[in-house]
């Protein structure tokens, strides 16, 4: 939190812009006395908040390295990927250089949200409704960041004012979740279903946090509380199912204007980046003004497009991923390597390739603005992209409802039906694989897996990734042991071609591996972090 003392929040998001109105004085307290003194300040504060949010989600060292604990993604065994490998190996050190960014970015968002929560009410010449909406959005983003903190570090300092307090109390997980639910309640009450116009609605979808998004987020928070470490169980799964069902019913009635895209290949496409009807909440970017840095992260070093090779798919997860249009769209079909030939990902050039792994196809963008990434073209994606980062999608809500209701002991026609909506699109046909004849446990696990396949490799949202699902279900240990064994996997049945992960996992499991350690520098400032 040290660096937060010197933050300048400058609203540069594509919504509009504002000046550096939150410059700190030397005592670490924001100079807010003269702000919110004119009506324009309310919009400026929201622009600044969304700018901080966009920055915090726009590059993987800010948002995604801890999600390598999931079984869907891994990283390079060498190069400059040590900060990523530590997460992949469940062996994160307190001086991990990228983990500091994860920590700081969450507190930056909280601080920007606190500024609005504590001061916006005095804005003159604006409606009560406008203030309520602004404060509600700020409460959501504070809850969002607190969820990230509590599922990554567990007990952490929580500050509800703008000041930086190096003696801030470290809250328990239970207390942090209580605060998250309190924030989400205010957000749900204050956020509208749909915004009336720019800059909070772009003509096709909400740009700002809406009531449907808050309801969906609340459902997932209840699921987290039902699982590890609070283990509140069936009662909280029932609460999660109830909240998710509210969203589903209002979508089905037409009150909420969301729907699944017909083809899974369109879910992460460029053409729907500003108009995706299944995105309940997204973070919007513009390549020239507010870019994000996702396009090159999954492209391997030895691909012709020459990417950063930060992350790629784990082989076991790829092998178990059901065949069909969803899998075809999730991974790059063939890899154009530096020999100018398209190869299956398992081609190892006689053992000369450092990384032999499936490659995700959700983040790359074409070098030509507005066109889809072409895996057959040697042109590299741009360093800076403008795809909307998807925080919550409707297909996730379907999976959460089916899983939560089943873990609460209920298998309903609705849970089976919405789960089939997800799988039918994935299969590209009306397969209706799930039925009322399945047990609650079978439906729960099917929904858990469907959500994992829906979100595979997509860790930019930072809300309900595969790793966070595994965390709440206490499944890191199982994956740790699997990665330790690292058994070769036959990539195509009967082919005799076997591949295994390049990043080794060693040591013995203990539950401290469920969390990241506190950043070393922060433990020197806050004595509460040393306990």
N, C-alpha and C positions, 0 to 999 in steps of 0.2 A: 504493500500500500504506500510505500515511501514516495514513489513517483507520482502518485495521485495528487500529492500536494501541489504539483506544478501544472496540472492539467488546464488547458484552455479548451473549453467546449465551443467549437465553431461550427455552426450549422451549414454544412456544404452539401447535404443530401439533395437529390434531384427535386425534392418537393419545392424548395426555394433556398434562399441563403440568408444568413444573418451575421452580425458582427461578433467579435469576441467579447461577450457580455458577462462571462463567468470567470474572469481572471481573479486568481486568488491573492489575498494579501499574505504577508510573510508568516502569519500565524496559522495558515492552513484552513481558514474559514472563508467561504465564498462571500464576495462583496455583493450581497443580494438586496441590500437596503434600498438601492436606487432602481432596482429592476422590478418588473411588474408594476411600473408607474404609468404606463401608457398601454393602450389596448393591443398594439402591435407586439408587445413583449410576450403575450401568451403564445401566439403562433411561433415566434422566434424560439421560445423555450422548447416547444415540441419539435421543431426542426432540428434543434441541437440534440435533443434526446435521440431522435431517429438517426442522426448522423453518427452518434456514438454507438448506437446499436449496430448500424451498418458496418462500421469499422470493426467492431468486436466480432462480427461473423464473417468477415470478408477474406480471411486468409487462414490457413490451417494452423499456424503456430499460435493464432489467437483463439481458435475455437475447437480444433479437432484432434490434437495429438493424443489426448487421453482416450479417445474412442478406438484406438488401436488395440485396446483390451478386448474388443469384440472378436468373434470368430469369423467375421466376414472379411476383414482387412488385415494386411500386414505391410511390411516396408522393406527397404533395401538392406542387405546384410553388411554393407560397408558405406563408403562415401561419407557425406556429412549428415547422415540420418540418425546419429546417436540419440538426439532428443526424442525421435520417434521410436527407435528401437527399444528404449527403456520402457516405454508404455507397452509395446508389443511383447516384451519379455517379462512383464509384471515385476520390474526391478527399477522403479523410478527413484532417482536420487534427489535430494533436496536442493541441489544446485543445477538441476535440469534447466537449461537455458530457455526452452520454450514453455515449460510449465509456469514460469514466472509470468509470461504473457497471458496464459489462461486465467491465472489468478487476478492479475491487474485489470484485464478487460471486464471481468464480471463486476468488480468494484467501481469501475468507471461508469458502467451502465446504472448501477445502483445509485451512485452519487448524482448523476444527471436526473434520475427519476425522483430522488429525494428533493432536489431543488424545486421541482414542479409541485410535488405533493405538499410541501411545507410553505410554499409562497404564492402559488397561483391564485388563491382565493381573493387576494387583494387587487387583482387586475381591474382597472376602471373601464367603464364604457363597453363591456362585453356581457353577453348574456350569461345567466347562471348555467344554462345548458352547456355552453362552450367551456366554461371552467370545469364543470362536472366531467365532461368528456376528456379533457386534457388530463385531469387528475386520475381518472380511471385508467387511461392508457399508461400513465406513469406507474401506477400500482401494478399493472400487468408486467411491465418490463422489470420491475423490482422482483416480483415473484419468479419470473423467468430466470433471472440471474441467481436468485437464492436456490432454486432447484438445481441449477448447474453446480453451485458451490457444495450443497449438501450431498449430492450424489458423487462428487469427485473428491472432496476432502472430509466429509462428515461434519464434525463440530467445527464451526468457523465463527469469527467475529461478525456481528450484525450491527450495522449502524443505520439508524432511521433518520438521521439529520445529515446536513451537508458537510459537517466538520469531519476531519480525520482524527480519530482518537486512538492513539497507540496503546492505550490501556483498555480498549473496548473489550467487553465481556465476550468470551467464547460461548456461543449458544449450543445447547444440545440439539441433536437431530429432531427430537420431538418438538422442541420450541421453534425451530426453524420451519418445520412443516406447518405448525400452527400459524406462523406469520405468513407463509405462502398462501394458505387457504384464506386468511383474512384479507390479504391483498387481492386475491382473485375474486372474492365476494364483492369488493368495492368495484373492481374492474367490470364484472358482469353486470352490476347494477347501472354503471355509468356509460358503458360503451354501447353505441347503437348497433342495430342489426346491419345496416348499410349506411354509409356516409353519403351525403347529398351531392357532393361534388369535389372538385380539385381543391386542395392537393391530397385529400384523404381518400378519394375515389378516382380512379383513372378512366372511368367510363365503362370498364369491364369488370373490375374487381376492387375490393377494398385495399387501400394501401396501408391504412392504419389498423390497429387492433379493433376487432369487432366483437359483438356479443357471442356469435357462434364460435369464434376462435377461443374465447375465454372459457366457454362451457366445455369445449373439447379439451383444453389444457387442464381444466379442473378434473375431468375424468381421468386423465393420465396421472395426475398428482395423487389421486386416491389409489390408483393401482400401485404407484411407488410406495405409498404408505402401507398398503396391504402386504407388500413383500418385504424383503430384507432392507434395512435392519430392524425396522419397527415391527414387522410381522403382525400387522393388525388383522389380517386374514379376511374371512368371508364377509364380515360386516362392511369393510371398506371396498371390497370388490363389488358388493351390491351398490354402494354409493357411486362407484365409478360407472357401473352399468347404467344406473339411473340417469346420470349426467350425460353420458354418451347417447343414450336413447332419446333425450330431449333434442339433441342435434339431429339425429336421424329422423325423428318424427317430423320436425319442422322442415327438414329438407324434402322429405317425401310429400308433405302437404303443399309445398311451394312457397312457404313462408321464408325459407332461406334459399337463396339462389345459387345452389351448388349442385354439381353432378360429377360422376366419373366420366372422364374422357373414354371414348369407345376403344381406342387403341393404346396399349401401354407405352408403345414407342413415342407417343405424343407427350407423355407426362413430363419429361425433362427436355422437350424440344425447344428450339429457339423460337419457333413460330407462336408458341403459347406463353412465352415468358412474361408477357404483360396482360394475358387474358385467360389464364388457366382456370377453368371453372371448378376444379376440385381443390384448389389451394385456399384453405380457410385463413391462413396467415403466411405472408411472404415478406422477405426483405428485398427491396428493389434497388437496382444498380444501373448506372450508365457508364459505359466504357470510358468516356471522355471526362466525366465530371466526378462520379462516385463509383469507381470500378471495384470489382472484387478480383481475387487472385486464385481462381479455381481451375482455369482451363488446362494448365500444363501439369497439374499435380499428379495425375494418374498415368501420364504418358511416360513410358520407360526410356532410360538413357539410350538403349540400342534400337529404339524405334526410329524410323526415318524422320518423324516429326520432332524428335529430340526433346522430350519433356524433362521434368524434374525428378521423376521416379520416387516421389514421396510415399505413395501408397499404391497397392494393387490388391487383387483378390487372394484370399486363402483358398488352397486347392480343395480341401475337404468340403468347405461350404459350397464351392462351385460345383463339385461332383454331386452333392446332395440336392442342389437347386433343381426343381422340376423343369423339364424341357418345355419349351413353348415360347410364345412371343415375348413374355416378360423376361425370360432368361436371355433371349436373343437381343433384347434392347438394353439389358443391364450391362452386358459385357461387349467389348469390341469384338466383332466376329472373327477377324483375322488381323494379325499384326504385320504391318509393313516395316520390315527391319532395314538396317542400313545396307543390306545387299540388294535392296530394291525389289524384293520378292515378298509376297504375302504368305505368311506362315500361320499354322495353328499355334496357339500360345505355348504348347508344350514342346515345340521344336527347340532343341538345345544346342544345335550346331556342334555336335560332338563334345558336349560338355564345356563349351567355351563361353556360353552366356552366363552372366552373373545372376540374373533374375529370370526364372522361368515360371511364369504365373499368369493367370487370367487378368485382364485389364478392364477396369470399369469404364463405362461409356456414358456416364451421367453428367459429368462436368465439362468435358471438352467442347469448344466452340470452333466454328470455322474461322479461318483467317479472314475470310470475306464476310463483312458484317451482315448479319441477318440470315446467314445460311447455316445449315446443319453441318456438324463436323463430318468430314469424309475420310474414313479410315484408309481408303485407297490412295489418297492424295499425299504427296510428300510435304505439303505445306503445313507448318506447325500452327497450332492454335495460338492466339495472342496471349501475351502474359496477363493482360487485364481483360476481364470479361464483364458481361452485363446480363447474364442469366439471373432471373429472380431466385434467390435462395429460399427454398420451401421449408417453412417451419412446421406447419401442420397441414395434412391433406385429408380429404374426406375418406379415402380408403383406409387410412389409419384409424379413424373413428369407428369404422365398421369392424375392424379387427379388435380394437379395444373393447367395444361393446360385446362381441362374441366371446372374447377371452374372459372379461370381467364377470359377465353373467354366468359363464360356465364355472369359473373358479368360486363363485358364490353358491354353486350347486344347482343352477338352473340351465336347462337347454330348452330354448324356445324356438318357435317357428321363425321369429324375427331374427334371432341370432344366426340360425342356420342360413336363412335367406340372404342376409347381408354379407355373410362370409362367402357364400356362393357368388355374390356379385363381384367380389374381389378375385376369386379364383377363376371364374368364367372369363373375365377379361384377360387374366394371365394366360389362360389356355387358348384364348382366341376362339372359344366355342362354348355352347351351353352344356358344359359337362356336369354341372351340379354334383360335385364330388362329395359334398357334405349333406348329411341327412339327420333326421330326428332319431334314427336308430343308434346313433353314436352316443357314447357316454359323455358325461360332463368333462371328464378328464381328457377324452379324445378331442372334443371340440375346443377345449382350452388350449391344448398343445397345437392343434391345427391353426388356431387363430394366432398364437404366439409365432409359429413358423411363417404363416402368411405375412404377418407384419415384418418379420425379418427379411423375407424375400422382397417385399415391397420397397424396403428402405436400404437394401444391401449396398454397402459401400458409400452411402450418402451420409456423411457425418457433419456436413456444414450446418445443418439446422440446429444441432446442439440440444434438441428437445427430446426426441424419442428415437434415438438411434438403436441399432442392434446391441451395442455395448450397454446402453442404459437398460434395455430389456433384460439382458443377461445379469446386470447388477441387481436389479430388483428381485430377480428369481434366484439369486445366489448361484450363478452358473459359471462364474469366473474360474473357480477351482477345477471344475470338470474340464474346462478348456485348457487350463494350465497343464493338467496332467496329460491331456491329449497332445499338446504341443511339445511337452518333454519327450514323449515317446517318438513323435514325428515319424510315424510309419509311412513308408512309400504308398502312394495311392495310384491305382491303375486308372488313368484318365479316361480311357475309352474301354468299356468292357470287352475283354477278349483280345485287346490289341497287344498286350504284353508291354505296353509303355507305362512306366511308373515314374511319378515325380513326387518330391516332398519339399517342405518349406526350407528356405535358405537361412532364415533367422533362427538361431538356437534358443531354446528356453531351458533353463537349468535351475537347480536349487530345490528347496522344499516349500510346500505351501504353508502359509499362515494368513489369517484374516486381515493382517495389516496390508496385504496386497490388494484388498478390495478398494483401498483409498490411495490417493497420492499423498506424499509427505508435504508438509507446509514448506513453502519456499524459504530457504535458509535466511535470506536477508530479512524477511518479515519476522522470523523468530527472534532476531536480534532487537527488533523494535517493540514487539508486543510480547511481554513475558507470559501471557496466557497461552501462547502457542507452544511454549516449551513443556507444558504439562502433558 
